[in-house]
Amino acid sequence: MDQANRAMTVIAGSTPFALGPWLNPANGLRTGEAPPAQFDPARMETVLGTGWLAERRSRYRIDYGQQQIRLRLGSQLDCRIDADGQWLALDDARCASVEALLGPPLLLALARRGIHALHASAVISPGGQSALISAPSGSGKSTLARVAEEQGWQRLADDLSPLDQQGQLRPRFPQLKLGPHPKLLPQSVPLQRLILLRRAAVTTCRPLSTTEVARALLAATVGARMYSAAMQREHFLWATEMARQLGDGQSAELTLAEDPQDPGRAARRGLAQLLEAWQ
């Protein structure tokens, strides 16, 4: 089993009860014993910033050492992450919420394994084409995914879609919206297309260029501001390679008309246009 497929060890000696359901191998997480702290001050980069977590704005500090990474998120989280993303240790599990565990530390650990989480839904069309649906918040991404499911598409992910270096979607990522126990989902699915969702007066569908796909992937990556300089470079190269695979007309910008009385109507029309373009 390669590094990206291994279950991640989450170390939390006094795990809050609410975290229990997510800590199971089906979610790619298992429990273990805490390793000793190892930091090399001569090989350290620090990233500072602020972000939203559970509707609270918090300051974070991330120290990138050669062997381990330490992440502190306000008063909500203090944890260490293996430099290769193989384990995550909660040094003070008493203050860790479910949102904190499934947020920045897990995203960083995945990124260290070459898996970037995208703010996107993931679906498979009735014809078997797998696709990401990426859009700004409030653009109807979840509505489109729900309508697609009603039209016979399979929904793989609702809000976060991890994508590895080989272009494989990882739909078992634990998500609060979908609950702690994943449905009967495959461990990985090769990504074939990207749908960039927009809103306008008329429903239209047009192909995306390779450059547009790369920009969309970079913009949709969750937590990229927390990456070290080396991780930023790797992220750019990853998005460029993914764009080569998903560009040249395979991906599309889908613009849905505003329809307050029946939001699903424009989604159904858009899906019909997509399927016609993919034939």
Stockholm file with secondary structure:
# STOCKHOLM 1.0

chainA/1-279         MDQANRAMTVIAGSTPFALGPWLNPANGLRTGEAPPAQFDPARMETVLGTGWLAERRSRYRIDYGQQQIRLRLGSQLDCRIDADGQWLALDDARCASVEALLGPPLLLALARRGIHALHASAVISPGGQSALISAPSGSGKSTLARVAEEQGWQRLADDLSPLDQQGQLRPRFPQLKLGPHPKLLPQSVPLQRLILLRRAAVTTCRPLSTTEVARALLAATVGARMYSAAMQREHFLWATEMARQLGDGQSAELTLAEDPQDPGRAARRGLAQLLEAWQ
#=GR chainA/1-279 SS CCGGGSCEEEECTTCCGGGGGGCSGGGTEEECCCCCCCCCGGGCEEEEEEEEETTEEEEEEEEECSSEEEEEETTTEEEEEETTSSEEEETTGGGCCHHHHTTHHHHHHHHHTTCEEEEEEEEECTTSCEEEEECCTTSSHHHHHHHHHHTTCEEEESSEEEECTTSEECTTCCBTTTBSSCCSCCSCEECCEEEEEEEESSCEEEECCHHHHHHHHHHHBTTGGGSCHHHHHHHHHHHHHHHHHHTTTTSEEEEEECCTTCHHHHHHHHHHHHHHHHC
#=GC SS_cons         CCGGGSCEEEECTTCCGGGGGGCSGGGTEEECCCCCCCCCGGGCEEEEEEEEETTEEEEEEEEECSSEEEEEETTTEEEEEETTSSEEEETTGGGCCHHHHTTHHHHHHHHHTTCEEEEEEEEECTTSCEEEEECCTTSSHHHHHHHHHHTTCEEEESSEEEECTTSEECTTCCBTTTBSSCCSCCSCEECCEEEEEEEESSCEEEECCHHHHHHHHHHHBTTGGGSCHHHHHHHHHHHHHHHHHHTTTTSEEEEEECCTTCHHHHHHHHHHHHHHHHC
//
